[in-house]
């Protein structure tokens, strides 16, 4: 089993308003469908097992970029959108938060009946992954969310989250099946994070004798486990700060969208009619779909696509969100008919911004970038859980990068 990683997140309470939840489901569906059309279900599972990509996905969908609510909201949105089309897409999402996590075995058994997959084996994998993170590794986080995502080929990913009352943090764990060898030895070979002192870790190499004793009693024998683990610890501050963002990467996106839109680029010709603000969102969505793993180290950057429901870094631009959805949906529908022009144009957006970074020097006041987004928010139907953005009274124009 490849232990893909974990992420520590500040606990945030509240709910996702219906106007955002609906759009999150639609955008999540479009991103997943595009990935499946381009690279297959295995690529979706691989990306969901990457804590950096998962965080970037949540940010681009309009969730608060670093809160614990990303996990619940993103997986809930994907489950609502994907499961009605599971037979077509070849992807099934089970489990959820609280009582829904306990329904995972029954859901997997029903999937097995429909697809012929070995449901009993999948149920065992689901239970073992939860046991390792909840019991074998007693790090102070008790699981309250468990999602098991399986493809028609039988590959799977687990996204699950625990809560610590002591630190007011939630910790998300990711699992990925293709390299499965064992659940019980050394799943944490590359975890980084704050030292919380001594913990009980029955998966440590040094605990082998203890494991053997336990396994003898239960007539189980431990295997060796080769695993990789990565951990991202999110800051406690709620707002997006300059140090949270790769300014060079963000700057090239804003330059492309607002300052020097290169009309002579062939790649953008098929996106004519798309305004600068929507182009900014599409460029970031394009990167979530097509970007390489190394480009998701600063998830906060992706919140500049559609803001956040609490207004950080700015209100969700509902009109822009809908234009992004419409463009993606059109590209997907045309691809199914054999016309890949718009899909290629969207794919090339991420390439263009990546090329623009070479030799690019950001020259901006980061606070002014956010200030401009907030000032212009009313133009794009800006909205938060607190209400709709209002047109400001007066004020000078603010420059971007």
C-alpha positions, 0 to 999 in steps of 0.5 A: 500500500502506498501511503500517500500522505496526510494534512493537518487543518484548522477546525472550521465550523459552519456549512456550505450554502446551497448556492455554492454547494451546487456549483462545487458539485458541478465543477468537481464533476467537470474536473473529474470527467475531464481527467477520466476522458484524458487519462482514465479513472486511475489518474483521478484516484492518484490525484485524490491521494495527493494531499496537495492536489486535494487541497488545491482542488478544494481551493479552486472550488471556492472552499476556504483554502486551508480549513478542515471543511474542505475535506467534507465539502469536496468529498460530499460534492464529488459523491453527489455529482459522480455517483449518479453517473458511476456506471458511465464514469467508472468511479464510485464514491462511498462513505462520508462523515459520521454515520455515512462513514459507517455505511461504507461496507454496505455501499461497497457490497452493492457496488460489488453486486453491480460490477463484479468487483470483490466487495469483501476485499474492498470492505477489508481494505476500507476497514484496515485503512481506518484501523491503521490511522485510528488505532495502530497510530494513536496520534491524538486524532480520532477519525470522523470521516471516511471516504473510499473511492473505487474504480471499475478496475478495482483500484481505490483511494481512501480519504479520511479525516480525524479530529484532535480536541487537544490541538483544535486541528483536523488531520486528513489521511490519504491512501492509494492502492496500486502499490499495495504490499502491507498495511502494518509496517512503516507507513510513515517514511516521509512525514513532516510536521510538528513534533507532538511528543511520544505516540503509540505507533504499532506500525513502526519497525521497532514495534515488530515484536509487539505486532508479532505477539498481537498477530499470533493471538489473532492468527494473522501474520504481518507483511512488510510495507513499502510506503511513502508519506507526505504531510502538509501542515496548514497555518492557523491564520484564516486569510490568504497571505503573500507567504502562502502563495507562489507569487511568480506563479500567481503573477503569471496567471494574472498577467495572462488574464488581465494585463497582456492577454496575448491575442496572437497565441493560437492556443487562446483563439478558441476561447475568444469571448471569455472575459479576463476574470473568467480567463483567470479562473479557467487558467487555475482550473486548467492547472488543477486538471493538467498541472504536474504534481510539483505545482501544487505546493501552494494550494492557497494560490488556487483560491484566486480562481473562485475566492472563498465562501467566508470571503478569503481571499475574496467573495466567490464570484458567482457569475465567473464561476458559472462562466467557468462551468459553462466553458468546461461543460462545452469542452467536455460535450464537444470532446465526446463528439470528437471535437477537441478544439476547446478541450485543447485550448483549456489544456494549453492555458496551463502550458501558457501560464507555465511558459510565462513564468520563465523570466517573469518577475512579480512586481506587485503589492499583494494586498492590492491584488486582493483589495482589487478583487474585493472592490470589483467583487460586485461586478462578478456577483460576489457572494459569501455566507454573510451575503452579497458583495456591494458596490463600493463608493468611489475609490481609485483604480488599483493595478495588478501585476 
